[in-house]
């Protein structure tokens, strides 16, 4: 089954599928009552950098958890860049933490290795919780009808732009591909020192909105076999438009061919970029680090070719319980505390991400904040997933999509050749046993 966009009945929230978790581990007991954790300690890994001011948050969670259970929590922050290898090593050596943040594109791999504990009975024991989970993140943590990743938070990418430049030139936020080009041409003429819309070559998730916006697909599955669609006519149209922003219209630079998303954000903060695709967490962090940008940043949904909303990859994280834990009930109590109620809302507020439970999404969906509302709309109407298979991690490790874009930007291949080569490689990797 292939699904790109899922909606949540209660709120219409759409979230990324990520990569679904797989079976493994023992079956936990169902419990919704208090857990006695006196004298016990939970080891918890959280990725470093999502929340720059996390110490106070961890202290508050620890204090509340000890009050509720009597147990201590030992938090360890792990760099995203090092985390995957650390997980693999700890799984192989039987030294996994009790609970850890797992990115949605990793959950499947770790569960497939038999490292994660199914949590359905815990969730089902909490009245109304199962229906309160953001649907896409719930599916992201589900494999073979069992849930292995508890939705924690999600973020979506939309257009982020300089409102002062747009106001100066009498421009409005683009609502079609033609609008993007028209705005870019005016910006290029008035501000040649700025890149109107850079095209970073090492930023996979910034490619797919243009593929989907043209009506294409990344990959589809039929009868257990995957086939990349990057070389379809519609996908090629989206890739052509995106790379033409650099090659035909001159809105980018040769240096951007090797840029990651972080390089793009740095260039924006330095005043060198007028429009870019970036995450819901970006505006707040940009303003915190560059106060002079306050009031100069706007956001808009990514338009499809002829209007509407182009789907955008909606990434995020689960909290997962590892099956080596000696205290599964305690681990669930901690997971519930972090992902529901006041701490779920606080984490979302502090990071700029969206929470993993619908009840905590109410504020964001009602927001009129110009730096929140467009991202919420993108999430509701245009949240999308990468192919839902553990093998997609191999595609990302190979940098199949990035290599395609870089080959086009550098002039080594045209769109037709590069997309066909990428589709062939992606299909092989997705079907590798």
C-alpha positions, 0 to 999 in steps of 0.5 A: 500500500502506498500513501503519501498524504493522510488526514486526521478525522477530528482536526484534519491534521496531516502528518508525515508517514516517515518510515514505519516501525517493525515487530520485535520485543516482548509484549508489555502489560497494559497499565494506566495507573500510577507506577512505583519507580522508587529507587529506579533510574531510566536512561533516556536519549534525546537528540541534541539541538531540537530545543536549544534551551532544553536544560530547564525543560528536562529539569521540569520533566525530571521533577514531575516524573519523580513526583509521579513515580519516585524514579530518576531520569538520566537524560543524555543528549546525542548529536543527530550526526552521531546518533544512527551509529550509536543506536546501531552499536547499542542494539548490537551490544544490548546496551540500548537506553530505556527510552529514546527519541527516534526520527521517523526515518529510523524507527523502522530500521531499529524495530526491524532489528527487534530492538523496540517494544510494541506499545499498543496496550499502553496506548489503548489503556489510556482513554481516548489516547489512540484517537488523539495521536496525529494520524500520520505520526501514528502510522509512521510508528506502526508496522504489521498492525503494532505501534512501536513509536509514540508520536512526539513532535513534527515539523513541516517545510514551507516558503520562508521569505523576506517581507521587507524586500517583498513590501519594498517591491510591492510583491505578495507571497507566491501562490503558483510557480509563475508567481515564484518566477515573477517575484524572483525576477523582480528581486533579482533586478532590484537586489542583485546582491541577493539570491532570489530563490537558492537551490541547495544541492544537498537538501533532499526534502526540498526537492520532493515538494516540486515533484509532488506539486507537478503531480509526480511521485517519489516511489510507489509500491505494488504487490510488495515491489517498489518502483521509483517514479522520479523519472515520470513525466510529471516528476521530471517537470517538477525537477526541471522547474526547481533546477531552472530556478538556478540554471535558467532564472539565475536565482541561485549560485554555483556555490549552492550546489553543495549546500545543505539546509543549514547552509541555506538558513545561514545565507538567509540570516546573513541577508543573502537570500530572499526566498527559501524552503525551510521548516516551521522551526526556522523563523523563531530560531532565525529571529532569536539568533538575528534579532534584526530580522524581527518583523522581516520574515514571512511564511507561505505554503508551497504552491503547486504548479497552478496553485493550491498547496504542494505537498511537503515532507513532514518530518518528526520524531517518536519516543520509542521504548527499547525492549531491553528495558527492565522497567517497561511500565516505568518507561511508558509512564515517562513516554506518556509524560513527555508526549502528552499534556503540558510537556507536549505543548511546552516542547512544541512552543519552545521548538517551533515544531507541532505536537504529536497529539491532536489535542495539543494542535488546537492552538496552532490550528487557530493561530493567526500568527503569520509565522505559525498559520502558514505552516499549520495550513501546510501541515493540514492540507499538504503534509506528505511522506517519503516512501514507507519502507525501512529500505528508504534509509538506504536511499538516503544514505546513498544520497540518491536524490541529492546526487541527481540534483547536484548532477543537474546543477553542475551540468553533468546531466540533464533532467531526463538522464539524471532522473532516470539514473536516480529512479533506477538506483532508488528502485534497486535500493528499495527492493534490496533484501 
